[in-house]
Amino acid sequence: MANQSLVRHINERRLLGILRVSGPVPRAELARRLSLTRASITGMIDDLLARGMVSEKARESNAERRDVGRPGIDIALEPNGAYFLGVEIGVGVLRFALLDLAAGVAETDEMPFDRGLVPEAVVGMVADKLAGLRQRPPYRDNIRALGVTVPGLVRRDGHVINLPILGWKDVNLSALIAARIELPCHVENNANAAAFGHIYSDPRQHHGVVVYLKIGTGCGGAVIIDDKLLRGGNGLGTEFGHLRIAADGPLCSCGQRGCMETFVNLKALQRYATNRDVDEAATDPQLPEQVAAGLAKGDPDAERAVATLAGHLTEGLVDITNIFDPDEVVFGGAMLPVLDAVVERITGPLRRRMVPGMSLPLLTVSRIGAFECAIGAAALAHHEEFDLSNLDLRT
């Protein structure tokens, strides 16, 4: 006989998942979907009501039906019932995002840090930020889990293999966090986090196979299949930025030449716009906005920069599309101001160069913005704590 506590835990996750996806639902409908008796669903809901995780909501009457008597009562998620903190450890910046129980963004913030700081010091900054949040209502004693994302190679167990842009290598980030923070924590690559946040923000939309490309200081990639991240055997897969699209080129952080990342990142855009190479430290983070403004004015340098970047991106995207046959390709990252123009310029060439008979994927631009990785990290924490789909129920 199955452990009754486990069964109740599973049903509770299923119930919360239904409410997140469907919105307010009557008790009778929840009982039907969960195949529970009236007494069982009443007990579970009463417990969740007492814990402040759900609330009762009067159903709006339907004028055409001319409802009479007391309005029906639906059960809804209580957004303040729990919070989840997402942290992006970026290039000299920490970004924070808090999601509520309904996966809505409750608050965002950011703070700079010295790129020379050791990992322990950065984790200390995260711990201090969390401690400060816990002093404020409604977060006090109500932040349930933490998600942390970094722009580097991360194993499934949260061990950072290589994060060259910060000089971190072979760092057990999960262990460092566990030593300072007692909350459950999920450590993930930044592109995976951003991709997951994009999908999680609209749970009712069917996405199928989604490829996500995060283009900024580097070029990260992720694949989501049926709402699950494709991580590879050790969690290190989908490093699309290191597809070799040329016989030679700028030296990549991985030590190779010809990687797509070196042809489609911020430094590359500046090289195309100015016709000269620039040091990474001299790369202007406002360049995408400047190039977008130049495009609007018909500036030939801006047009050349975007067209060149789009051409190189197409080289890699042809291989990615032929391999994964995605329903959708989403572009995000710091290159956001020019991404619409990039998509316009890759659509035709991609269609012509795909394997004949394959369908052109939907090409979209993520609008989440600068906090996409932090929001995605918080979404992963939310998912780990309250969604049923990540439980391994095999015996």
Buried (B, 14 or more C-beta within 10 A) or exposed (E): EEEEEEEBEBBBBBBBBBBBEBEBBEBEBBBEBBEBEEEBBEEBBEEBBEEBBBBEBEEEEEEEEEEEEEEBEBBBBBBBBBBBBBBBBBBEEBBBBBBBBBBEBBBBBBEEBEBEBEBEEBBBBBBEBBEEBBEEEBBEEBBBBBBBBBBBBBBEEBBBBBBBBBEBEEBBBBEBBBEBBEBBBBBBBBBBBBBBBBBBBEBEEEBBBBBBBBBBBBBBBBBBBEBEBBBEEEBBBBBBBBBBBBEEBBEBBBEEBBBBBBBBBBBBBBBBBEEEEBEEEEBBEEBBEBBBEBBEEEBEBBBBBBEBBBBBBBBBBBBBBEEBBBBBBBBBBBBBBBBEBBBEBBBEBBEEBBEEEEEEBEBBBBEBEBBBBBBBBBBBBBBBBBBBEEEEEEE
